[in-house]
Amino acid sequence: MKIYIGNLAYKMSENDLKNIFTAYGEVTSVRIITDKFTGRSKGFGFVEMPNSTEATNAINGLNNTEVAQRTLKVNEAIERNNNN
C-alpha cells in the first residue's frame, strides 16, 4: 500500500521517515518530494508498505500525531491519472 504523508518538517530525511514507519512493519520504499530547482523538501512524501494491515495500522497510528513540531497528515495515497 502506498501511503501519503503531509505536513512533514522540511529538515526530515527519508531515513527519518522510514524509521517512523518501520515501527509498524516492513517498509519497501520512502520518497520525500523535493523542488526540482532548489532540492528542498516540499513538506510531503510517500511510503510504501507491502502488508496492508501494517500499512493501515501505520496510518491510524500516525495520522494527526506531532513529529518535529509538525502535525502529520497520513492517509492512503490516491493514484493520480496523468491522462487528462
Secondary structure, 3 states (H helix, E strand, C coil): CEEEEECCCCCCCHHHHHHHHHCCCCCCEEEEEECCCCCCEEEEEEEECCCHHHHHHHHHHHCCCEECCEECEEEECCCCCCCC
